[in-house]
Amino acid sequence: MKTKEIRDLTPEELRHQYEETSKELFNLRVQQATGQLEKPSRIREVRRTLARMLTVQNERKREAKA
């Protein structure tokens, strides 16, 4: 997901999407451990997407405090 797409999500949608992406990362790591991973670059993409989501969540928390 792109940052703009993440920013357009509601807090509830963002939390749900974060959970789904975390599960995807777990499954990719399992596939990597068993040698079934076809696209290793996907792990990097998913990790970066998770980081973007956390960044947006933290920005929203900071804005709420201010």
mmCIF file as Biopython writes it, N, C-alpha, C and O atoms, coordinates in Angstrom:
data_model
#
loop_
_atom_site.group_PDB
_atom_site.id
_atom_site.type_symbol
_atom_site.label_atom_id
_atom_site.label_alt_id
_atom_site.label_comp_id
_atom_site.label_asym_id
_atom_site.label_entity_id
_atom_site.label_seq_id
_atom_site.pdbx_PDB_ins_code
_atom_site.Cartn_x
_atom_site.Cartn_y
_atom_site.Cartn_z
_atom_site.occupancy
_atom_site.B_iso_or_equiv
_atom_site.auth_seq_id
_atom_site.auth_asym_id
_atom_site.pdbx_PDB_model_num
ATOM 1   N N  . MET A ? 1  ? 0.832   -1.186  0.000  1.0 0.0 1  A 1 
ATOM 2   C CA . MET A ? 1  ? 0.000   0.000   0.000  1.0 0.0 1  A 1 
ATOM 3   C C  . MET A ? 1  ? 0.877   1.250   0.000  1.0 0.0 1  A 1 
ATOM 4   O O  . MET A ? 1  ? 1.961   1.281   0.584  1.0 0.0 1  A 1 
ATOM 5   N N  . LYS A ? 2  ? 0.381   2.250   -0.659 1.0 0.0 2  A 1 
ATOM 6   C CA . LYS A ? 2  ? 1.072   3.527   -0.676 1.0 0.0 2  A 1 
ATOM 7   C C  . LYS A ? 2  ? 0.659   4.338   0.555  1.0 0.0 2  A 1 
ATOM 8   O O  . LYS A ? 2  ? -0.379  4.077   1.163  1.0 0.0 2  A 1 
ATOM 9   N N  . THR A ? 3  ? 1.475   5.308   0.908  1.0 0.0 3  A 1 
ATOM 10  C CA . THR A ? 3  ? 1.210   6.118   2.085  1.0 0.0 3  A 1 
ATOM 11  C C  . THR A ? 3  ? -0.122  6.855   1.961  1.0 0.0 3  A 1 
ATOM 12  O O  . THR A ? 3  ? -0.870  6.953   2.933  1.0 0.0 3  A 1 
ATOM 13  N N  . LYS A ? 4  ? -0.415  7.364   0.788  1.0 0.0 4  A 1 
ATOM 14  C CA . LYS A ? 4  ? -1.682  8.080   0.602  1.0 0.0 4  A 1 
ATOM 15  C C  . LYS A ? 4  ? -2.870  7.161   0.865  1.0 0.0 4  A 1 
ATOM 16  O O  . LYS A ? 4  ? -3.846  7.581   1.486  1.0 0.0 4  A 1 
ATOM 17  N N  . GLU A ? 5  ? -2.802  5.932   0.409  1.0 0.0 5  A 1 
ATOM 18  C CA . GLU A ? 5  ? -3.884  4.975   0.647  1.0 0.0 5  A 1 
ATOM 19  C C  . GLU A ? 5  ? -4.042  4.699   2.139  1.0 0.0 5  A 1 
ATOM 20  O O  . GLU A ? 5  ? -5.161  4.560   2.633  1.0 0.0 5  A 1 
ATOM 21  N N  . ILE A ? 6  ? -2.934  4.620   2.846  1.0 0.0 6  A 1 
ATOM 22  C CA . ILE A ? 6  ? -2.966  4.343   4.279  1.0 0.0 6  A 1 
ATOM 23  C C  . ILE A ? 6  ? -3.570  5.522   5.026  1.0 0.0 6  A 1 
ATOM 24  O O  . ILE A ? 6  ? -4.358  5.332   5.952  1.0 0.0 6  A 1 
ATOM 25  N N  . ARG A ? 7  ? -3.208  6.731   4.634  1.0 0.0 7  A 1 
ATOM 26  C CA . ARG A ? 7  ? -3.742  7.927   5.291  1.0 0.0 7  A 1 
ATOM 27  C C  . ARG A ? 7  ? -5.247  8.071   5.084  1.0 0.0 7  A 1 
ATOM 28  O O  . ARG A ? 7  ? -5.925  8.666   5.921  1.0 0.0 7  A 1 
ATOM 29  N N  . ASP A ? 8  ? -5.773  7.547   4.002  1.0 0.0 8  A 1 
ATOM 30  C CA . ASP A ? 8  ? -7.204  7.640   3.716  1.0 0.0 8  A 1 
ATOM 31  C C  . ASP A ? 8  ? -8.041  6.660   4.543  1.0 0.0 8  A 1 
ATOM 32  O O  . ASP A ? 8  ? -9.265  6.785   4.579  1.0 0.0 8  A 1 
ATOM 33  N N  . LEU A ? 9  ? -7.414  5.702   5.199  1.0 0.0 9  A 1 
ATOM 34  C CA . LEU A ? 9  ? -8.135  4.711   5.990  1.0 0.0 9  A 1 
ATOM 35  C C  . LEU A ? 9  ? -8.590  5.311   7.314  1.0 0.0 9  A 1 
ATOM 36  O O  . LEU A ? 9  ? -7.932  6.188   7.875  1.0 0.0 9  A 1 
ATOM 37  N N  . THR A ? 10 ? -9.733  4.820   7.804  1.0 0.0 10 A 1 
ATOM 38  C CA . THR A ? 10 ? -10.172 5.209   9.140  1.0 0.0 10 A 1 
ATOM 39  C C  . THR A ? 10 ? -9.312  4.453   10.157 1.0 0.0 10 A 1 
ATOM 40  O O  . THR A ? 10 ? -8.673  3.462   9.804  1.0 0.0 10 A 1 
ATOM 41  N N  . PRO A ? 11 ? -9.287  4.904   11.402 1.0 0.0 11 A 1 
ATOM 42  C CA . PRO A ? 11 ? -8.484  4.194   12.417 1.0 0.0 11 A 1 
ATOM 43  C C  . PRO A ? 11 ? -8.843  2.709   12.538 1.0 0.0 11 A 1 
ATOM 44  O O  . PRO A ? 11 ? -7.961  1.869   12.717 1.0 0.0 11 A 1 
ATOM 45  N N  . GLU A ? 12 ? -10.126 2.390   12.442 1.0 0.0 12 A 1 
ATOM 46  C CA . GLU A ? 12 ? -10.544 0.988   12.545 1.0 0.0 12 A 1 
ATOM 47  C C  . GLU A ? 12 ? -10.072 0.192   11.333 1.0 0.0 12 A 1 
ATOM 48  O O  . GLU A ? 12 ? -9.585  -0.929  11.480 1.0 0.0 12 A 1 
ATOM 49  N N  . GLU A ? 13 ? -10.213 0.758   10.147 1.0 0.0 13 A 1 
ATOM 50  C CA . GLU A ? 13 ? -9.741  0.085   8.933  1.0 0.0 13 A 1 
ATOM 51  C C  . GLU A ? 13 ? -8.229  -0.090  8.967  1.0 0.0 13 A 1 
ATOM 52  O O  . GLU A ? 13 ? -7.704  -1.116  8.536  1.0 0.0 13 A 1 
ATOM 53  N N  . LEU A ? 14 ? -7.540  0.911   9.479  1.0 0.0 14 A 1 
ATOM 54  C CA . LEU A ? 14 ? -6.079  0.844   9.567  1.0 0.0 14 A 1 
ATOM 55  C C  . LEU A ? 14 ? -5.644  -0.284  10.497 1.0 0.0 14 A 1 
ATOM 56  O O  . LEU A ? 14 ? -4.716  -1.032  10.190 1.0 0.0 14 A 1 
ATOM 57  N N  . ARG A ? 15 ? -6.323  -0.396  11.635 1.0 0.0 15 A 1 
ATOM 58  C CA . ARG A ? 15 ? -5.989  -1.472  12.578 1.0 0.0 15 A 1 
ATOM 59  C C  . ARG A ? 15 ? -6.245  -2.837  11.953 1.0 0.0 15 A 1 
ATOM 60  O O  . ARG A ? 15 ? -5.431  -3.751  12.091 1.0 0.0 15 A 1 
ATOM 61  N N  . HIS A ? 16 ? -7.374  -2.973  11.268 1.0 0.0 16 A 1 
ATOM 62  C CA . HIS A ? 16 ? -7.701  -4.239  10.619 1.0 0.0 16 A 1 
ATOM 63  C C  . HIS A ? 16 ? -6.680  -4.574  9.523  1.0 0.0 16 A 1 
ATOM 64  O O  . HIS A ? 16 ? -6.222  -5.712  9.418  1.0 0.0 16 A 1 
ATOM 65  N N  . GLN A ? 17 ? -6.336  -3.587  8.725  1.0 0.0 17 A 1 
ATOM 66  C CA . GLN A ? 17 ? -5.362  -3.791  7.646  1.0 0.0 17 A 1 
ATOM 67  C C  . GLN A ? 17 ? -3.992  -4.155  8.214  1.0 0.0 17 A 1 
ATOM 68  O O  . GLN A ? 17 ? -3.279  -4.983  7.647  1.0 0.0 17 A 1 
ATOM 69  N N  . TYR A ? 18 ? -3.628  -3.531  9.340  1.0 0.0 18 A 1 
ATOM 70  C CA . TYR A ? 18 ? -2.356  -3.845  9.994  1.0 0.0 18 A 1 
ATOM 71  C C  . TYR A ? 18 ? -2.322  -5.312  10.430 1.0 0.0 18 A 1 
ATOM 72  O O  . TYR A ? 18 ? -1.319  -6.000  10.239 1.0 0.0 18 A 1 
ATOM 73  N N  . GLU A ? 19 ? -3.409  -5.777  11.007 1.0 0.0 19 A 1 
ATOM 74  C CA . GLU A ? 19 ? -3.479  -7.176  11.446 1.0 0.0 19 A 1 
ATOM 75  C C  . GLU A ? 19 ? -3.354  -8.131  10.264 1.0 0.0 19 A 1 
ATOM 76  O O  . GLU A ? 19 ? -2.635  -9.127  10.338 1.0 0.0 19 A 1 
ATOM 77  N N  . GLU A ? 20 ? -4.050  -7.828  9.182  1.0 0.0 20 A 1 
ATOM 78  C CA . GLU A ? 20 ? -3.991  -8.671  7.989  1.0 0.0 20 A 1 
ATOM 79  C C  . GLU A ? 20 ? -2.580  -8.691  7.394  1.0 0.0 20 A 1 
ATOM 80  O O  . GLU A ? 20 ? -2.092  -9.740  6.972  1.0 0.0 20 A 1 
ATOM 81  N N  . THR A ? 21 ? -1.944  -7.548  7.365  1.0 0.0 21 A 1 
ATOM 82  C CA . THR A ? 21 ? -0.598  -7.469  6.799  1.0 0.0 21 A 1 
ATOM 83  C C  . THR A ? 21 ? 0.404   -8.198  7.689  1.0 0.0 21 A 1 
ATOM 84  O O  . THR A ? 21 ? 1.348   -8.813  7.195  1.0 0.0 21 A 1 
ATOM 85  N N  . SER A ? 22 ? 0.197   -8.127  8.994  1.0 0.0 22 A 1 
ATOM 86  C CA . SER A ? 22 ? 1.068   -8.862  9.917  1.0 0.0 22 A 1 
ATOM 87  C C  . SER A ? 22 ? 0.950   -10.366 9.697  1.0 0.0 22 A 1 
ATOM 88  O O  . SER A ? 22 ? 1.950   -11.083 9.726  1.0 0.0 22 A 1 
ATOM 89  N N  . LYS A ? 23 ? -0.259  -10.835 9.481  1.0 0.0 23 A 1 
ATOM 90  C CA . LYS A ? 23 ? -0.474  -12.256 9.206  1.0 0.0 23 A 1 
ATOM 91  C C  . LYS A ? 23 ? 0.203   -12.655 7.898  1.0 0.0 23 A 1 
ATOM 92  O O  . LYS A ? 23 ? 0.787   -13.733 7.790  1.0 0.0 23 A 1 
ATOM 93  N N  . GLU A ? 24 ? 0.113   -11.766 6.903  1.0 0.0 24 A 1 
ATOM 94  C CA . GLU A ? 24 ? 0.759   -12.049 5.624  1.0 0.0 24 A 1 
ATOM 95  C C  . GLU A ? 24 ? 2.272   -12.169 5.795  1.0 0.0 24 A 1 
ATOM 96  O O  . GLU A ? 24 ? 2.899   -13.056 5.216  1.0 0.0 24 A 1 
ATOM 97  N N  . LEU A ? 25 ? 2.853   -11.272 6.592  1.0 0.0 25 A 1 
ATOM 98  C CA . LEU A ? 25 ? 4.293   -11.328 6.834  1.0 0.0 25 A 1 
ATOM 99  C C  . LEU A ? 25 ? 4.671   -12.634 7.518  1.0 0.0 25 A 1 
ATOM 100 O O  . LEU A ? 25 ? 5.678   -13.250 7.171  1.0 0.0 25 A 1 
ATOM 101 N N  . PHE A ? 26 ? 3.868   -13.057 8.488  1.0 0.0 26 A 1 
ATOM 102 C CA . PHE A ? 26 ? 4.132   -14.319 9.165  1.0 0.0 26 A 1 
ATOM 103 C C  . PHE A ? 26 ? 4.123   -15.475 8.173  1.0 0.0 26 A 1 
ATOM 104 O O  . PHE A ? 26 ? 5.011   -16.328 8.187  1.0 0.0 26 A 1 
ATOM 105 N N  . ASN A ? 27 ? 3.106   -15.492 7.310  1.0 0.0 27 A 1 
ATOM 106 C CA . ASN A ? 27 ? 3.010   -16.570 6.322  1.0 0.0 27 A 1 
ATOM 107 C C  . ASN A ? 27 ? 4.181   -16.552 5.349  1.0 0.0 27 A 1 
ATOM 108 O O  . ASN A ? 27 ? 4.672   -17.608 4.949  1.0 0.0 27 A 1 
ATOM 109 N N  . LEU A ? 28 ? 4.629   -15.372 4.968  1.0 0.0 28 A 1 
ATOM 110 C CA . LEU A ? 28 ? 5.786   -15.272 4.079  1.0 0.0 28 A 1 
ATOM 111 C C  . LEU A ? 28 ? 7.043   -15.816 4.747  1.0 0.0 28 A 1 
ATOM 112 O O  . LEU A ? 28 ? 7.862   -16.476 4.106  1.0 0.0 28 A 1 
ATOM 113 N N  . ARG A ? 29 ? 7.190   -15.534 6.040  1.0 0.0 29 A 1 
ATOM 114 C CA . ARG A ? 29 ? 8.362   -16.034 6.765  1.0 0.0 29 A 1 
ATOM 115 C C  . ARG A ? 29 ? 8.326   -17.553 6.898  1.0 0.0 29 A 1 
ATOM 116 O O  . ARG A ? 29 ? 9.363   -18.212 6.835  1.0 0.0 29 A 1 
ATOM 117 N N  . VAL A ? 30 ? 7.139   -18.099 7.080  1.0 0.0 30 A 1 
ATOM 118 C CA . VAL A ? 30 ? 7.006   -19.559 7.146  1.0 0.0 30 A 1 
ATOM 119 C C  . VAL A ? 30 ? 7.381   -20.164 5.802  1.0 0.0 30 A 1 
ATOM 120 O O  . VAL A ? 30 ? 8.097   -21.164 5.741  1.0 0.0 30 A 1 
ATOM 121 N N  . GLN A ? 31 ? 6.896   -19.557 4.727  1.0 0.0 31 A 1 
ATOM 122 C CA . GLN A ? 31 ? 7.226   -20.044 3.393  1.0 0.0 31 A 1 
ATOM 123 C C  . GLN A ? 31 ? 8.728   -19.963 3.142  1.0 0.0 31 A 1 
ATOM 124 O O  . GLN A ? 31 ? 9.304   -20.853 2.516  1.0 0.0 31 A 1 
ATOM 125 N N  . GLN A ? 32 ? 9.356   -18.907 3.624  1.0 0.0 32 A 1 
ATOM 126 C CA . GLN A ? 32 ? 10.794  -18.757 3.435  1.0 0.0 32 A 1 
ATOM 127 C C  . GLN A ? 32 ? 11.553  -19.854 4.192  1.0 0.0 32 A 1 
ATOM 128 O O  . GLN A ? 32 ? 12.526  -20.413 3.685  1.0 0.0 32 A 1 
ATOM 129 N N  . ALA A ? 33 ? 11.100  -20.147 5.388  1.0 0.0 33 A 1 
ATOM 130 C CA . ALA A ? 33 ? 11.768  -21.163 6.196  1.0 0.0 33 A 1 
ATOM 131 C C  . ALA A ? 33 ? 11.634  -22.557 5.581  1.0 0.0 33 A 1 
ATOM 132 O O  . ALA A ? 33 ? 12.526  -23.392 5.726  1.0 0.0 33 A 1 
ATOM 133 N N  . THR A ? 34 ? 10.524  -22.801 4.901  1.0 0.0 34 A 1 
ATOM 134 C CA . THR A ? 34 ? 10.308  -24.110 4.305  1.0 0.0 34 A 1 
ATOM 135 C C  . THR A ? 34 ? 10.784  -24.184 2.852  1.0 0.0 34 A 1 
ATOM 136 O O  . THR A ? 34 ? 10.678  -25.230 2.212  1.0 0.0 34 A 1 
ATOM 137 N N  . GLY A ? 35 ? 11.301  -23.087 2.346  1.0 0.0 35 A 1 
ATOM 138 C CA . GLY A ? 35 ? 11.835  -23.079 0.991  1.0 0.0 35 A 1 
ATOM 139 C C  . GLY A ? 35 ? 10.787  -22.961 -0.099 1.0 0.0 35 A 1 
ATOM 140 O O  . GLY A ? 35 ? 11.060  -23.290 -1.254 1.0 0.0 35 A 1 
ATOM 141 N N  . GLN A ? 36 ? 9.592   -22.499 0.244  1.0 0.0 36 A 1 
ATOM 142 C CA . GLN A ? 36 ? 8.511   -22.407 -0.725 1.0 0.0 36 A 1 
ATOM 143 C C  . GLN A ? 36 ? 8.259   -20.981 -1.205 1.0 0.0 36 A 1 
ATOM 144 O O  . GLN A ? 36 ? 7.339   -20.752 -1.990 1.0 0.0 36 A 1 
ATOM 145 N N  . LEU A ? 37 ? 9.051   -20.030 -0.753 1.0 0.0 37 A 1 
ATOM 146 C CA . LEU A ? 37 ? 8.830   -18.632 -1.090 1.0 0.0 37 A 1 
ATOM 147 C C  . LEU A ? 37 ? 9.263   -18.356 -2.523 1.0 0.0 37 A 1 
ATOM 148 O O  . LEU A ? 37 ? 10.428  -18.540 -2.876 1.0 0.0 37 A 1 
ATOM 149 N N  . GLU A ? 38 ? 8.317   -17.912 -3.346 1.0 0.0 38 A 1 
ATOM 150 C CA . GLU A ? 38 ? 8.611   -17.656 -4.751 1.0 0.0 38 A 1 
ATOM 151 C C  . GLU A ? 38 ? 9.195   -16.271 -4.982 1.0 0.0 38 A 1 
ATOM 152 O O  . GLU A ? 38 ? 10.035  -16.090 -5.864 1.0 0.0 38 A 1 
ATOM 153 N N  . LYS A ? 39 ? 8.759   -15.297 -4.200 1.0 0.0 39 A 1 
ATOM 154 C CA . LYS A ? 39 ? 9.149   -13.910 -4.422 1.0 0.0 39 A 1 
ATOM 155 C C  . LYS A ? 39 ? 9.722   -13.320 -3.126 1.0 0.0 39 A 1 
ATOM 156 O O  . LYS A ? 39 ? 8.975   -12.726 -2.349 1.0 0.0 39 A 1 
ATOM 157 N N  . PRO A ? 40 ? 11.010  -13.467 -2.880 1.0 0.0 40 A 1 
ATOM 158 C CA . PRO A ? 40 ? 11.611  -12.981 -1.638 1.0 0.0 40 A 1 
ATOM 159 C C  . PRO A ? 40 ? 11.459  -11.482 -1.414 1.0 0.0 40 A 1 
ATOM 160 O O  . PRO A ? 40 ? 11.445  -11.030 -0.269 1.0 0.0 40 A 1 
ATOM 161 N N  . SER A ? 41 ? 11.346  -10.716 -2.474 1.0 0.0 41 A 1 
ATOM 162 C CA . SER A ? 41 ? 11.218  -9.265  -2.328 1.0 0.0 41 A 1 
ATOM 163 C C  . SER A ? 41 ? 9.886   -8.880  -1.682 1.0 0.0 41 A 1 
ATOM 164 O O  . SER A ? 41 ? 9.740   -7.762  -1.187 1.0 0.0 41 A 1 
ATOM 165 N N  . ARG A ? 42 ? 8.931   -9.781  -1.682 1.0 0.0 42 A 1 
ATOM 166 C CA . ARG A ? 42 ? 7.621   -9.489  -1.083 1.0 0.0 42 A 1 
ATOM 167 C C  . ARG A ? 42 ? 7.741   -9.265  0.417  1.0 0.0 42 A 1 
ATOM 168 O O  . ARG A ? 42 ? 6.986   -8.472  0.980  1.0 0.0 42 A 1 
ATOM 169 N N  . ILE A ? 43 ? 8.678   -9.949  1.077  1.0 0.0 43 A 1 
ATOM 170 C CA . ILE A ? 43 ? 8.880   -9.760  2.515  1.0 0.0 43 A 1 
ATOM 171 C C  . ILE A ? 43 ? 9.263   -8.312  2.787  1.0 0.0 43 A 1 
ATOM 172 O O  . ILE A ? 43 ? 8.743   -7.686  3.711  1.0 0.0 43 A 1 
ATOM 173 N N  . ARG A ? 44 ? 10.158  -7.793  1.991  1.0 0.0 44 A 1 
ATOM 174 C CA . ARG A ? 44 ? 10.606  -6.409  2.161  1.0 0.0 44 A 1 
ATOM 175 C C  . ARG A ? 44 ? 9.454   -5.425  1.947  1.0 0.0 44 A 1 
ATOM 176 O O  . ARG A ? 44 ? 9.313   -4.459  2.697  1.0 0.0 44 A 1 
ATOM 177 N N  . GLU A ? 45 ? 8.641   -5.670  0.934  1.0 0.0 45 A 1 
ATOM 178 C CA . GLU A ? 45 ? 7.490   -4.805  0.654  1.0 0.0 45 A 1 
ATOM 179 C C  . GLU A ? 45 ? 6.517   -4.790  1.830  1.0 0.0 45 A 1 
ATOM 180 O O  . GLU A ? 45 ? 6.036   -3.731  2.234  1.0 0.0 45 A 1 
ATOM 181 N N  . VAL A ? 46 ? 6.233   -5.968  2.373  1.0 0.0 46 A 1 
ATOM 182 C CA . VAL A ? 46 ? 5.275   -6.076  3.471  1.0 0.0 46 A 1 
ATOM 183 C C  . VAL A ? 46 ? 5.824   -5.406  4.727  1.0 0.0 46 A 1 
ATOM 184 O O  . VAL A ? 46 ? 5.081   -4.732  5.441  1.0 0.0 46 A 1 
ATOM 185 N N  . ARG A ? 47 ? 7.094   -5.579  5.000  1.0 0.0 47 A 1 
ATOM 186 C CA . ARG A ? 47 ? 7.699   -4.934  6.168  1.0 0.0 47 A 1 
ATOM 187 C C  . ARG A ? 47 ? 7.613   -3.420  6.058  1.0 0.0 47 A 1 
ATOM 188 O O  . ARG A ? 47 ? 7.331   -2.738  7.044  1.0 0.0 47 A 1 
ATOM 189 N N  . ARG A ? 48 ? 7.850   -2.899  4.885  1.0 0.0 48 A 1 
ATOM 190 C CA . ARG A ? 48 ? 7.778   -1.449  4.685  1.0 0.0 48 A 1 
ATOM 191 C C  . ARG A ? 48 ? 6.344   -0.940  4.804  1.0 0.0 48 A 1 
ATOM 192 O O  . ARG A ? 48 ? 6.109   0.151   5.323  1.0 0.0 48 A 1 
ATOM 193 N N  . THR A ? 49 ? 5.402   -1.722  4.329  1.0 0.0 49 A 1 
ATOM 194 C CA . THR A ? 49 ? 3.998   -1.345  4.461  1.0 0.0 49 A 1 
ATOM 195 C C  . THR A ? 49 ? 3.601   -1.282  5.933  1.0 0.0 49 A 1 
ATOM 196 O O  . THR A ? 49 ? 2.906   -0.360  6.359  1.0 0.0 49 A 1 
ATOM 197 N N  . LEU A ? 50 ? 4.048   -2.269  6.704  1.0 0.0 50 A 1 
ATOM 198 C CA . LEU A ? 50 ? 3.768   -2.259  8.144  1.0 0.0 50 A 1 
ATOM 199 C C  . LEU A ? 50 ? 4.373   -1.026  8.806  1.0 0.0 50 A 1 
ATOM 200 O O  . LEU A ? 50 ? 3.741   -0.406  9.662  1.0 0.0 50 A 1 
ATOM 201 N N  . ALA A ? 51 ? 5.573   -0.674  8.422  1.0 0.0 51 A 1 
ATOM 202 C CA . ALA A ? 51 ? 6.229   0.507   8.986  1.0 0.0 51 A 1 
ATOM 203 C C  . ALA A ? 51 ? 5.457   1.775   8.624  1.0 0.0 51 A 1 
ATOM 204 O O  . ALA A ? 51 ? 5.317   2.673   9.454  1.0 0.0 51 A 1 
ATOM 205 N N  . ARG A ? 52 ? 4.962   1.849   7.405  1.0 0.0 52 A 1 
ATOM 206 C CA . ARG A ? 52 ? 4.159   3.010   7.002  1.0 0.0 52 A 1 
ATOM 207 C C  . ARG A ? 52 ? 2.900   3.112   7.845  1.0 0.0 52 A 1 
ATOM 208 O O  . ARG A ? 52 ? 2.506   4.201   8.263  1.0 0.0 52 A 1 
ATOM 209 N N  . MET A ? 53 ? 2.272   1.970   8.090  1.0 0.0 53 A 1 
ATOM 210 C CA . MET A ? 53 ? 1.048   1.965   8.895  1.0 0.0 53 A 1 
ATOM 211 C C  . MET A ? 53 ? 1.324   2.447   10.317 1.0 0.0 53 A 1 
ATOM 212 O O  . MET A ? 53 ? 0.564   3.243   10.868 1.0 0.0 53 A 1 
ATOM 213 N N  . LEU A ? 54 ? 2.406   1.965   10.901 1.0 0.0 54 A 1 
ATOM 214 C CA . LEU A ? 54 ? 2.758   2.393   12.254 1.0 0.0 54 A 1 
ATOM 215 C C  . LEU A ? 54 ? 3.076   3.880   12.293 1.0 0.0 54 A 1 
ATOM 216 O O  . LEU A ? 54 ? 2.736   4.568   13.256 1.0 0.0 54 A 1 
ATOM 217 N N  . THR A ? 55 ? 3.722   4.371   11.258 1.0 0.0 55 A 1 
ATOM 218 C CA . THR A ? 55 ? 4.048   5.796   11.190 1.0 0.0 55 A 1 
ATOM 219 C C  . THR A ? 55 ? 2.781   6.642   11.167 1.0 0.0 55 A 1 
ATOM 220 O O  . THR A ? 55 ? 2.687   7.640   11.881 1.0 0.0 55 A 1 
ATOM 221 N N  . VAL A ? 56 ? 1.820   6.253   10.360 1.0 0.0 56 A 1 
ATOM 222 C CA . VAL A ? 56 ? 0.558   6.994   10.280 1.0 0.0 56 A 1 
ATOM 223 C C  . VAL A ? 56 ? -0.176  6.931   11.615 1.0 0.0 56 A 1 
ATOM 224 O O  . VAL A ? 56 ? -0.735  7.935   12.058 1.0 0.0 56 A 1 
ATOM 225 N N  . GLN A ? 57 ? -0.182  5.772   12.261 1.0 0.0 57 A 1 
ATOM 226 C CA . GLN A ? 57 ? -0.839  5.642   13.563 1.0 0.0 57 A 1 
ATOM 227 C C  . GLN A ? 57 ? -0.187  6.577   14.581 1.0 0.0 57 A 1 
ATOM 228 O O  . GLN A ? 57 ? -0.880  7.260   15.335 1.0 0.0 57 A 1 
ATOM 229 N N  . ASN A ? 58 ? 1.139   6.607   14.601 1.0 0.0 58 A 1 
ATOM 230 C CA . ASN A ? 58 ? 1.838   7.461   15.555 1.0 0.0 58 A 1 
ATOM 231 C C  . ASN A ? 58 ? 1.619   8.938   15.260 1.0 0.0 58 A 1 
ATOM 232 O O  . ASN A ? 58 ? 1.503   9.742   16.185 1.0 0.0 58 A 1 
ATOM 233 N N  . GLU A ? 59 ? 1.561   9.301   13.993 1.0 0.0 59 A 1 
ATOM 234 C CA . GLU A ? 59 ? 1.266   10.697  13.644 1.0 0.0 59 A 1 
ATOM 235 C C  . GLU A ? 59 ? -0.111  11.099  14.145 1.0 0.0 59 A 1 
ATOM 236 O O  . GLU A ? 59 ? -0.287  12.200  14.665 1.0 0.0 59 A 1 
ATOM 237 N N  . ARG A ? 60 ? -1.078  10.221  13.994 1.0 0.0 60 A 1 
ATOM 238 C CA . ARG A ? 60 ? -2.434  10.518  14.449 1.0 0.0 60 A 1 
ATOM 239 C C  . ARG A ? 60 ? -2.490  10.661  15.951 1.0 0.0 60 A 1 
ATOM 240 O O  . ARG A ? 60 ? -3.204  11.520  16.468 1.0 0.0 60 A 1 
ATOM 241 N N  . LYS A ? 61 ? -1.741  9.823   16.665 1.0 0.0 61 A 1 
ATOM 242 C CA . LYS A ? 61 ? -1.709  9.922   18.128 1.0 0.0 61 A 1 
ATOM 243 C C  . LYS A ? 61 ? -1.098  11.251  18.562 1.0 0.0 61 A 1 
ATOM 244 O O  . LYS A ? 61 ? -1.600  11.902  19.479 1.0 0.0 61 A 1 
ATOM 245 N N  . ARG A ? 62 ? -0.014  11.650  17.901 1.0 0.0 62 A 1 
ATOM 246 C CA . ARG A ? 62 ? 0.638   12.922  18.237 1.0 0.0 62 A 1 
ATOM 247 C C  . ARG A ? 62 ? -0.288  14.103  17.960 1.0 0.0 62 A 1 
ATOM 248 O O  . ARG A ? 62 ? -0.335  15.055  18.739 1.0 0.0 62 A 1 
ATOM 249 N N  . GLU A ? 63 ? -1.018  14.041  16.856 1.0 0.0 63 A 1 
ATOM 250 C CA . GLU A ? 63 ? -1.951  15.118  16.529 1.0 0.0 63 A 1 
ATOM 251 C C  . GLU A ? 63 ? -3.083  15.202  17.558 1.0 0.0 63 A 1 
ATOM 252 O O  . GLU A ? 63 ? -3.538  16.294  17.900 1.0 0.0 63 A 1 
ATOM 253 N N  . ALA A ? 64 ? -3.528  14.055  18.042 1.0 0.0 64 A 1 
ATOM 254 C CA . ALA A ? 64 ? -4.600  14.044  19.035 1.0 0.0 64 A 1 
ATOM 255 C C  . ALA A ? 64 ? -4.141  14.648  20.353 1.0 0.0 64 A 1 
ATOM 256 O O  . ALA A ? 64 ? -4.928  15.296  21.043 1.0 0.0 64 A 1 
ATOM 257 N N  . LYS A ? 65 ? -2.888  14.446  20.707 1.0 0.0 65 A 1 
ATOM 258 C CA . LYS A ? 65 ? -2.358  15.006  21.956 1.0 0.0 65 A 1 
ATOM 259 C C  . LYS A ? 65 ? -2.170  16.515  21.863 1.0 0.0 65 A 1 
ATOM 260 O O  . LYS A ? 65 ? -2.324  17.227  22.855 1.0 0.0 65 A 1 
ATOM 261 N N  . ALA A ? 66 ? -1.843  16.995  20.685 1.0 0.0 66 A 1 
ATOM 262 C CA . ALA A ? 66 ? -1.549  18.429  20.523 1.0 0.0 66 A 1 
ATOM 263 C C  . ALA A ? 66 ? -2.796  19.286  20.485 1.0 0.0 66 A 1 
ATOM 264 O O  . ALA A ? 66 ? -2.703  20.506  20.354 1.0 0.0 66 A 1 
#
